[in-house]
Amino acid sequence: SELHSWNLKEFSDNCFKQWGVRQRPSWITTVCGGKNMSSHMDIIFSNGKLDPWSGGGVTKDITDTLVAVTISEGPTV
């Protein structure tokens, strides 16, 4: 099969053509502050060691009420 590199504009155009919406790559960072969560509280972040996406998650406690839990034999729950 032919290798095809990922292209945001092409992906966005196809999504708009099919669904009538465009991606907003910075939306979550703009709305939720990204990894700057100092104003948040009482959140438990769970990560499974078998989950390939866990490396991009919160994997260490940020504060006493922003806690990271790792599930050694599981996917993210």
PyRosetta script that sets phi, psi and omega in degrees:
from pyrosetta import init, pose_from_sequence

init()
pose = pose_from_sequence("SELHSWNLKEFSDNCFKQWGVRQRPSWITTVCGGKNMSSHMDIIFSNGKLDPWSGGGVTKDITDTLVAVTISEGPTV")
pose.set_psi(1, 156.2)
pose.set_omega(1, -178.1)
pose.set_phi(2, -81.5)
pose.set_psi(2, 133.9)
pose.set_omega(2, 176.1)
pose.set_phi(3, -75.0)
pose.set_psi(3, 137.3)
pose.set_omega(3, -179.0)
pose.set_phi(4, -132.2)
pose.set_psi(4, 119.7)
pose.set_omega(4, 179.7)
pose.set_phi(5, -76.5)
pose.set_psi(5, 150.1)
pose.set_omega(5, -178.4)
pose.set_phi(6, -75.4)
pose.set_psi(6, 135.2)
pose.set_omega(6, -176.6)
pose.set_phi(7, -133.7)
pose.set_psi(7, 115.3)
pose.set_omega(7, -176.7)
pose.set_phi(8, -58.8)
pose.set_psi(8, -45.0)
pose.set_omega(8, -178.6)
pose.set_phi(9, -61.5)
pose.set_psi(9, -45.7)
pose.set_omega(9, 179.4)
pose.set_phi(10, -63.2)
pose.set_psi(10, -43.9)
pose.set_omega(10, 178.4)
pose.set_phi(11, -61.6)
pose.set_psi(11, -45.0)
pose.set_omega(11, 179.6)
pose.set_phi(12, -63.1)
pose.set_psi(12, -43.0)
pose.set_omega(12, 178.4)
pose.set_phi(13, -62.1)
pose.set_psi(13, -43.7)
pose.set_omega(13, 179.3)
pose.set_phi(14, -65.3)
pose.set_psi(14, -41.4)
pose.set_omega(14, 179.1)
pose.set_phi(15, -64.1)
pose.set_psi(15, -42.7)
pose.set_omega(15, 178.8)
pose.set_phi(16, -64.2)
pose.set_psi(16, -41.1)
pose.set_omega(16, 179.6)
pose.set_phi(17, -62.4)
pose.set_psi(17, -41.8)
pose.set_omega(17, -176.4)
pose.set_phi(18, -83.8)
pose.set_psi(18, -40.3)
pose.set_omega(18, -171.1)
pose.set_phi(19, -116.9)
pose.set_psi(19, -12.1)
pose.set_omega(19, -179.7)
pose.set_phi(20, 78.5)
pose.set_psi(20, 19.5)
pose.set_omega(20, 178.1)
pose.set_phi(21, -133.6)
pose.set_psi(21, 159.1)
pose.set_omega(21, 176.3)
pose.set_phi(22, -120.6)
pose.set_psi(22, 151.9)
pose.set_omega(22, 178.9)
pose.set_phi(23, -71.5)
pose.set_psi(23, 152.4)
pose.set_omega(23, 173.9)
pose.set_phi(24, -126.0)
pose.set_psi(24, 85.5)
pose.set_omega(24, -172.9)
pose.set_phi(25, -56.1)
pose.set_psi(25, -29.5)
pose.set_omega(25, -177.6)
pose.set_phi(26, -96.9)
pose.set_psi(26, 2.5)
pose.set_omega(26, -172.5)
pose.set_phi(27, -57.2)
pose.set_psi(27, -49.5)
pose.set_omega(27, -175.9)
pose.set_phi(28, -63.9)
pose.set_psi(28, -37.4)
pose.set_omega(28, 178.1)
pose.set_phi(29, -68.4)
pose.set_psi(29, -41.3)
pose.set_omega(29, -179.3)
pose.set_phi(30, -67.0)
pose.set_psi(30, -45.4)
pose.set_omega(30, -175.4)
pose.set_phi(31, -79.3)
pose.set_psi(31, -41.2)
pose.set_omega(31, -173.2)
pose.set_phi(32, -105.7)
pose.set_psi(32, -2.7)
pose.set_omega(32, 176.9)
pose.set_phi(33, 86.0)
pose.set_psi(33, 5.7)
pose.set_omega(33, -180.0)
pose.set_phi(34, 61.7)
pose.set_psi(34, -132.2)
pose.set_omega(34, 179.9)
pose.set_phi(35, -89.3)
pose.set_psi(35, 2.0)
pose.set_omega(35, 175.0)
pose.set_phi(36, -88.0)
pose.set_psi(36, 89.4)
pose.set_omega(36, -172.4)
pose.set_phi(37, -110.9)
pose.set_psi(37, 26.5)
pose.set_omega(37, -174.4)
pose.set_phi(38, -60.9)
pose.set_psi(38, -24.3)
pose.set_omega(38, 179.9)
pose.set_phi(39, -91.3)
pose.set_psi(39, -0.8)
pose.set_omega(39, 179.9)
pose.set_phi(40, -93.6)
pose.set_psi(40, 162.6)
pose.set_omega(40, 176.2)
pose.set_phi(41, -156.7)
pose.set_psi(41, 161.4)
pose.set_omega(41, 175.4)
pose.set_phi(42, 58.7)
pose.set_psi(42, 51.6)
pose.set_omega(42, 177.0)
pose.set_phi(43, -124.2)
pose.set_psi(43, 134.3)
pose.set_omega(43, 172.6)
pose.set_phi(44, -110.4)
pose.set_psi(44, 121.6)
pose.set_omega(44, 178.6)
pose.set_phi(45, -98.6)
pose.set_psi(45, 118.2)
pose.set_omega(45, 179.4)
pose.set_phi(46, -105.6)
pose.set_psi(46, 138.2)
pose.set_omega(46, 178.7)
pose.set_phi(47, -135.6)
pose.set_psi(47, 131.4)
pose.set_omega(47, 175.0)
pose.set_phi(48, -95.9)
pose.set_psi(48, 136.1)
pose.set_omega(48, 179.7)
pose.set_phi(49, -64.7)
pose.set_psi(49, -21.2)
pose.set_omega(49, 178.8)
pose.set_phi(50, -86.6)
pose.set_psi(50, -4.2)
pose.set_omega(50, -179.5)
pose.set_phi(51, -87.0)
pose.set_psi(51, 117.9)
pose.set_omega(51, -178.2)
pose.set_phi(52, -64.5)
pose.set_psi(52, -18.7)
pose.set_omega(52, -179.4)
pose.set_phi(53, -88.1)
pose.set_psi(53, -7.7)
pose.set_omega(53, -174.3)
pose.set_phi(54, -62.0)
pose.set_psi(54, -27.0)
pose.set_omega(54, 178.4)
pose.set_phi(55, -61.9)
pose.set_psi(55, -23.3)
pose.set_omega(55, 178.6)
pose.set_phi(56, -93.7)
pose.set_psi(56, -0.4)
pose.set_omega(56, -178.2)
pose.set_phi(57, -92.5)
pose.set_psi(57, -178.8)
pose.set_omega(57, 175.7)
pose.set_phi(58, -80.8)
pose.set_psi(58, 116.4)
pose.set_omega(58, -174.0)
pose.set_phi(59, -115.6)
pose.set_psi(59, -2.4)
pose.set_omega(59, 177.4)
pose.set_phi(60, -133.3)
pose.set_psi(60, 147.1)
pose.set_omega(60, 176.4)
pose.set_phi(61, -56.8)
pose.set_psi(61, 138.1)
pose.set_omega(61, 177.9)
pose.set_phi(62, -96.6)
pose.set_psi(62, -46.2)
pose.set_omega(62, 175.5)
pose.set_phi(63, -141.2)
pose.set_psi(63, -175.2)
pose.set_omega(63, 177.3)
pose.set_phi(64, -65.9)
pose.set_psi(64, -22.7)
pose.set_omega(64, -179.0)
pose.set_phi(65, -112.4)
pose.set_psi(65, -0.3)
pose.set_omega(65, 173.0)
pose.set_phi(66, -114.8)
pose.set_psi(66, 91.4)
pose.set_omega(66, -167.0)
pose.set_phi(67, -111.1)
pose.set_psi(67, 137.2)
pose.set_omega(67, 176.4)
pose.set_phi(68, -104.4)
pose.set_psi(68, 133.6)
pose.set_omega(68, 178.9)
pose.set_phi(69, -122.4)
pose.set_psi(69, 131.0)
pose.set_omega(69, 176.9)
pose.set_phi(70, -108.1)
pose.set_psi(70, 128.4)
pose.set_omega(70, 178.7)
pose.set_phi(71, -103.3)
pose.set_psi(71, 103.6)
pose.set_omega(71, -168.5)
pose.set_phi(72, -60.5)
pose.set_psi(72, -34.5)
pose.set_omega(72, -176.8)
pose.set_phi(73, -108.2)
pose.set_psi(73, 18.2)
pose.set_omega(73, -173.5)
pose.set_phi(74, -135.0)
pose.set_psi(74, 167.7)
pose.set_omega(74, 172.7)
pose.set_phi(75, -80.5)
pose.set_psi(75, 175.6)
pose.set_omega(75, 174.6)
pose.set_phi(76, -65.3)
pose.set_psi(76, 137.8)
pose.set_omega(76, 178.6)
pose.set_phi(77, -110.3)
pose.dump_pdb("model.pdb")
